[in-house]
């Protein structure tokens, strides 16, 4: 796993959340989200994405 935005990638993996699901919540294409992760994101944007991951994980847990 690349060093940039490692906490986002790791959180998504552990939560079972796919990058395309995060991209949908951000209203961007999944390819744009992948490109976004290539460079270190500002802390505020990281926090927003981590919250999206938590929300998606909770929604998946409700369905299960």
Protein Blocks (a to p, Z undefined) as FASTA:
>chain_A
ZZehklmmmmmmmnopafklmmmmnopafklmmmmmmpccdfklmmmmmmmmmmmmmmmm
mmZZ
